Amino acid sequence: MVIRTENLTHYFGSQPVVKSLSLQVPEGSIFGFLGPNGAGKTTTIKLLLSLLQIQEGQIELFGHDLPGNRISILSQIGSLIEQPAIYAHLTGKENLVNRARLLQVPVSRIEDMLALVHLKDAAHKKAGNYSLGMKQRLGIALALLGDPKLLVLDEPTNGLDPNGIIEVRELLVKLVAQQGKTVFISSHLLVEIERIATHVGIINHGAMLFQGSISELKNISQPVVHIETDQTADAANLLKNQGFSVTDAYETYLSVPYTSKENMAAMNALLHQQGHQVYSIFKVQKDLEELFLNITQQA
Ligand SMILES: Nc1ncnc2c1ncn2[C@@H]1O[C@H](COP(=O)(O)OP(=O)(O)OP(=O)(O)O)[C@@H](O)[C@H]1O
């Protein structure tokens, strides 16, 4: 695991904002750290980057304890949290030159970074005049300059237009596929990262509600049978009396958790036999966004 935390807990005053968090981020993954605003994502990221002191619990990065190996660990992490730290009066390239000197990395890497984030043409423009998307890409280039193994990005697509979002996404996929990096990316929108994330952790009110691969997340999305019928209250009672668990009964339709196609046929036959009109009966699979909202609203 590139990141492993055990029972990480953090308080602001007496309020716990991160609660017993046990994160597991595999090497080579794009880990989407998801949760609504105020869920505790930035606080967790600041703990991982040693920008906040650990109060309770453990953090291991690259298999080593963070507090005892701070310098060597942090030198292998590139990060972008909140606004990228960019000098507005310097050009994009000068910003990179500045950072390259600081990190003592060869200046030759700068051209590669500019090409990677598609800023070659804008290299000599003042960064203060960049669009938000360009600033974000420059921020990612700065984070990548030291060739880190792990990239930690806090809501990197916040405020970007759809094209900017696509560019950042493509860049991250490329980094993992071609350079074997691990990417830890936070977002409050599942749709923004579901296409690229290999793993997700869903957090709300500081607690982890789900953690696993994207396919594991999809597996817990139980399909539902949607039955459009008449007299739904009676129809719901009829089905319940026969052992089916009706989860919702509205004026025009009922929903029942899907178990098998045979059970779908049995419900259809039962309703017909008892004089109900079945206008439609079909299986619905929740999409991931709906699942994410369900998970975060339950907490
Ligand atoms: N320095 C601080 N002092 C006191 N409370 C704080 C501080 N920083 C954050 N909080 C509170 O901790 C909680 C978690 O905030 P955090 O920024 O970690 O959430 P988040 O998931 O990153 O949300 P967002 O997407 O809005 O940034 C919030 O209730 C926030 O108000």
The ligand as an SDF file (V2000), in Angstrom:
LIG
                    3D

 31 33  0  0  0  0  0  0  0  0999 V2000
   -8.7530   25.0650   10.8310 N   0  0  0  0  0  0  0  0  0  0  0  0
   -9.9790   24.6670   11.1640 C   0  0  0  0  0  0  0  0  0  0  0  0
  -10.5190   24.9910   12.3570 N   0  0  0  0  0  0  0  0  0  0  0  0
  -11.7560   24.5740   12.7120 C   0  0  0  0  0  0  0  0  0  0  0  0
  -12.5500   23.7990   11.9250 N   0  0  0  0  0  0  0  0  0  0  0  0
  -12.0720   23.4480   10.7290 C   0  0  0  0  0  0  0  0  0  0  0  0
  -10.7730   23.8620   10.2770 C   0  0  0  0  0  0  0  0  0  0  0  0
  -10.5650   23.3460    9.0460 N   0  0  0  0  0  0  0  0  0  0  0  0
  -11.7000   22.6670    8.7360 C   0  0  0  0  0  0  0  0  0  0  0  0
  -12.5920   22.7130    9.7270 N   0  0  0  0  0  0  0  0  0  0  0  0
  -13.9110   22.0470    9.7660 C   0  0  0  0  0  0  0  0  0  0  0  0
  -13.6750   20.6550    9.6380 O   0  0  0  0  0  0  0  0  0  0  0  0
  -14.6730   20.0460    8.8390 C   0  0  0  0  0  0  0  0  0  0  0  0
  -14.0420   19.3030    7.6870 C   0  0  0  0  0  0  0  0  0  0  0  0
  -13.4510   20.2380    6.8090 O   0  0  0  0  0  0  0  0  0  0  0  0
  -12.5990   19.7950    5.5320 P   0  0  0  0  0  0  0  0  0  0  0  0
  -12.1010   21.0390    4.8870 O   0  0  0  0  0  0  0  0  0  0  0  0
  -11.6170   18.7710    5.9310 O   0  0  0  0  0  0  0  0  0  0  0  0
  -13.7170   19.1290    4.6360 O   0  0  0  0  0  0  0  0  0  0  0  0
  -13.7110   18.7990    3.0890 P   0  0  0  0  0  0  0  0  0  0  0  0
  -14.3170   17.4560    2.9500 O   0  0  0  0  0  0  0  0  0  0  0  0
  -12.3610   18.9950    2.5200 O   0  0  0  0  0  0  0  0  0  0  0  0
  -14.7050   19.8680    2.5160 O   0  0  0  0  0  0  0  0  0  0  0  0
  -14.5330   20.8420    1.2680 P   0  0  0  0  0  0  0  0  0  0  0  0
  -14.8320   19.9980    0.0710 O   0  0  0  0  0  0  0  0  0  0  0  0
  -15.6040   21.8520    1.5560 O   0  0  0  0  0  0  0  0  0  0  0  0
  -13.1520   21.3930    1.3380 O   0  0  0  0  0  0  0  0  0  0  0  0
  -15.6150   21.1620    8.4130 C   0  0  0  0  0  0  0  0  0  0  0  0
  -16.7160   21.1550    9.2870 O   0  0  0  0  0  0  0  0  0  0  0  0
  -14.7850   22.4020    8.5890 C   0  0  0  0  0  0  0  0  0  0  0  0
  -15.6140   23.4900    8.8690 O   0  0  0  0  0  0  0  0  0  0  0  0
  1  2  1  0
  2  3  1  0
  2  7  2  0
  3  4  2  0
  4  5  1  0
  5  6  2  0
  6  7  1  0
  6 10  1  0
  7  8  1  0
  8  9  2  0
  9 10  1  0
 10 11  1  0
 11 12  1  0
 11 30  1  0
 12 13  1  0
 13 14  1  0
 13 28  1  0
 14 15  1  0
 15 16  1  0
 16 17  2  0
 16 18  1  0
 16 19  1  0
 19 20  1  0
 20 21  2  0
 20 22  1  0
 20 23  1  0
 23 24  1  0
 24 25  2  0
 24 26  1  0
 24 27  1  0
 28 29  1  0
 28 30  1  0
 30 31  1  0
M  END
$$$$
